[in-house]
Amino acid sequence: MSDKANILIIEDEEAIRTGLIDVLIFHGFSTDFAADGNSGLDKALTGKFDLILLDVMLPGMDGFAICEAIRKEDREQPIIMLTAKTADEDIIQGLQLGADDYVAKPFSIAQLILRIQAVLRRSGLTQEADHIIELGSTKKNNYIQIDTRNLSAIKDNNDIHFTRREMDILLYLSNNTDRPVPRDELLNKIWGYAKNLDIETRTVDIHVAKLRRKMENDPSNPCHLVTIRGAGYRLMVD
Ligand code: CA
């Protein structure tokens, strides 16, 4: 076994696929690939990969269905979607289905490598943190108990499941409840992006929206994970 990060590329366009393989090997990664959706999902579920690069438009199963199926089995597997540049709805859908990040085609190699390295740099927040986070109160009918190690929560006797990335956001906010946390700080601390990069913050917003749908009684009027206008996101502990 080598200690190189192993990346699965699920991409049907041969020119892009072989280009990706060359570039990733050049940058010190090992790779495997699939050229259609079904064999891609099969490899994703049976292999051991540090990261999956997942195209949206594929013969057989599409990238969204694959992302959803992977997340059902494994909430920790890092996934970057390869989306068409103009297709905003692709980006949003991919992130909603559990992708950690996206790269829009046509992408620059430098940008792609940066994002891969960022996703591979696990924050490791979860291991160090307190086990249980409690928010709200039973009196206000908004109590939720979050188990950070199991990536889960209990709310109204229902089990909620989070991805690793979602939990990292919650943990970071829970360690900074005295202030709103700006979106670029979350991109830096959770996604590992360097500061001053012109990277869209929509990835953060979509993850926050997903968290709200899971945690809040009324996601459009959140009481736990609130927006402080012009300042960022804040987790309310009382
Ligand atoms: Ca394609």
Boltz pocket constraint, residues with backbone or C-beta under 6 A from the ligand:
constraints:
  - pocket:
      binder: B
      contacts: [[A, 11], [A, 12], [A, 13], [A, 55], [A, 56], [A, 57], [A, 58]]
      max_distance: 6.0
